[in-house]
Amino acid sequence: MSWSGHIVPFIVTVAIWFVATGLIAWADNRERATFRRSVAIGGAAGIAGLIAILFSAQSATVGAIYISFAGALAVWGWHEIGFLTGAAAGPRREACPPDARGFERFTSASATVIHHEIALALTALMLISLSWNAPNQIGATVFVLMFGLRLSSKINLFIGVPNTTTEMLPDHLAYLKTYFGRNRMTALLALSIAAIFALAWWFAGLAMAAPAGSAEMVGASLLTALCLLGAIEHLFLALPFRDGMLWGWAFSRQGVKPGGAAKIERT
């Protein structure tokens, strides 16, 4: 076990995940008059992240791996702020029709987030194409991984999970809760958790097999930590745990109780 190759990447990933999630929750649960500024700041960070990915893609050093990783998270954060402020969600911004079933319910739910999903998919394709055959592809890999984890959580919420926590969802997106399936444990959620843990195990194997202190070891360790966080977030959907409690500090100055409004789909 390497401190710099295994432990530090894990600490970095958890720290960024915790702080970034809290900051996004804080920004998206403020007064709506502040949303334009939040989106602008997020956009500036996203553009800076994209530039960081482009420049670091040509270098396979440990430093470049961290820069590319941080850049991918900055781009992802921009999308998160855009979605949670309502700037880029979908054409449908109302509750699910009470009698909607089957395909009608699916199309209605899709219309609430389709603009955001298209933006994520196009960004993923852009990052893949820009880093194709580049020495450092960690930025594109991180973004695609987070996109996959996000899509999995959304599908599971639509079908139904035992714990539909919505503590970090802003009030202006409360209508999204009407598209969640009924509270139940499904085979899909169990398979999703198992698949994410299996992917984390695979990345961990790559990290353990890589040369000590190498960029390959650091990159695989970062991806392992990200997968484990994704698996934990899926476990939050299955267990009676209020994940909003972890970010109570993000609401304390706004009069929002960390038990009231919504889960950041982390992602």
HELIX and SHEET records of a PDB file:
HELIX    1   1 TRP A    3  ILE A    7  3                                   5    
HELIX    2   2 VAL A    8  ASP A   28  1                                  21    
HELIX    3   3 ARG A   32  THR A   34  5                                   3    
HELIX    4   4 PHE A   35  SER A   56  1                                  22    
HELIX    5   5 VAL A   62  LEU A   84  1                                  23    
HELIX    6   6 GLY A  102  LEU A  130  1                                  29    
HELIX    7   7 ILE A  138  ILE A  159  1                                  22    
HELIX    8   8 ASP A  171  TYR A  179  5                                   9    
HELIX    9   9 ALA A  187  ALA A  209  1                                  23    
HELIX   10  10 ALA A  215  ALA A  238  1                                  24    
HELIX   11  11 ASP A  243  ALA A  250  5                                   8    
END                                                                             
